[in-house]
Amino acid sequence: MGRKLLTEHINVEGIDTFDVYRKHGGYRSVEKALKTMTPDEVVEEVKKSGLRGRGGAGFPTGMKWSFLAKPEGVPRYLVCNADESEPGTFKDRQLMSKLPHLLIEGMITGSYALGARTSYIYIRGELLYVLRILEKAIAEAYAAGFLGENILGSGYSLDLHVHPGAGAYICGEETALLESLEGKRGNPRNKPPFPAVQGLYARPTVVNNVETIAAVVPIVNEGGDEYAKLGVGKSTGTKLISACGHLNKPGIYEIELGVPVEEFIYSDEYCGGIWKGRDLKAVVAGGSSVPILPKELILKTAAGENRLMTYESLSDGGFITGTMLGSGGFIAMDETTCIVKNTWNFSRFYHHESCGQCSPCREGTGWLEKVLHRLEHGHGSMHDIDLIVSVAKQIEGNTICPLGEAAAWPVAAAVRHFRHEFEWHVTHPQEATMPGAAYRNAPVLA
């Protein structure tokens, strides 16, 4: 396996405590930043690293930090988005529960770089056990002088708070998260203004994902140039992948970006192949919101090149023949999977989680769920297949936040690559409702 920057010590006994974490080099980035670097120099190292947001969008982190407005006398905030709710994604909760001090260290270093004196970790409401772990670790950091007033005698002070959400997927969108953090209903905001100008309490704010903030620690420790040597091209560093589905070895893997998808799926170092010796049928590479790809397009690009675990390689071909790395929620599906049922299941989730603020999303996600239910349960028509594609197109690009796209893209991609299965559900309604019938009898593409 490649180098581990975040999870190297994850299995060390007691690593969730301050003393053990400190013995293994913990909080060195705080010492280095506060004692030897200016805030702008920390931002510059993050820029050099090429680190991209690990929550899904993949936007350059250093660039995002540089957009932060800095009006005189106005407070700024760093907010950690720990509202990990994307189906198929579960790496952040392990990072927080096993290595809470890594996140706290990243929050301190990042807050110093941005000039924030108060910062927040907004955590998914269902993860109360993780919240308790973080609260304990934060108390230890305060006791050791790494949080609070005049940290390490540097003159820099920081207060860090953990805030639980109420279980709404929409609060994973950064402006909805800020609304919730302010005590309001978690509805996304219109942009502009962007959070970097008017975020939390209408003050300049940066919102970053757990893994993104944790990655600041090795970047500051080793330097942005060293971090950038890992990976391929603009996909630098390492990435946590939540691997699940029909795999022999599902789990969380820290990979160096650039690993071939085929190696990641079949190598004994990683997922160990498809369970029970079955054939791979399809993969959702970046969480439920990204386009699904059939086996032939997830292993190779349309041009016949090896598909790599990078932002650029996975998106090669656009949404016609490509997908997205997204949050790294890697869901493998074997030959027994019914794509229609899987797509309906995803649509149920997005309909349930729509905040209802935008008509195209509020109404469109409901239509997608209803029509896919008809198709899956033997009541659909050929017109219904075209209907869900049409509804998806009318949602996409017409909503305040990306949840509309998250609901539309999986449906459009499923029909694009597996239309034959949808048609089979129409022409064989009775067989389609029998468990296992769809994958045994539906035709396959040559």
Sequence and secondary structure as in RCSB ss.txt:
>XXXX:A:sequence
MGRKLLTEHINVEGIDTFDVYRKHGGYRSVEKALKTMTPDEVVEEVKKSGLRGRGGAGFPTGMKWSFLAKPEGVP
RYLVCNADESEPGTFKDRQLMSKLPHLLIEGMITGSYALGARTSYIYIRGELLYVLRILEKAIAEAYAAGFLGEN
ILGSGYSLDLHVHPGAGAYICGEETALLESLEGKRGNPRNKPPFPAVQGLYARPTVVNNVETIAAVVPIVNEGGD
EYAKLGVGKSTGTKLISACGHLNKPGIYEIELGVPVEEFIYSDEYCGGIWKGRDLKAVVAGGSSVPILPKELILK
TAAGENRLMTYESLSDGGFITGTMLGSGGFIAMDETTCIVKNTWNFSRFYHHESCGQCSPCREGTGWLEKVLHRL
EHGHGSMHDIDLIVSVAKQIEGNTICPLGEAAAWPVAAAVRHFRHEFEWHVTHPQEATMPGAAYRNAPVLA
>XXXX:A:secstr
    SSSTTTTSTTTTSHHHHHHTTTTHHHHHHHHH  HHHHHHHHHHHT B TTTT  BHHHHHHT    TT  
 EEEEEE    TT  HHHHHHHH HHHHHHHHHHHHHHHT SEEEEEE TT HHHHHHHHHHHHHHHHTTSSBSS
GGGSS  BEEEEEE  S GGGGSHHHHHHHHTTS      SSS TTTS GGGS EEEEEHHHHHHHHHHHHH HH
HHHTSEETTEESEEEEEEEESBSS EEEEEETT BHHHHHH TTTT SBGGG  EEEEE SSTTS  EEHHHHHB
 TTS B BSSHHHHTTTHHHH    TT EEEEEETT  HHHHHHHHHHHHHHH  S SHHHHHHHHHHHHHHHHH
HTT   HHHHHHHHHHHHHHTT SSSTHHHHHHHHHHHHHHHHHHHHHHHHH HHHHTSTTHHHHHS    
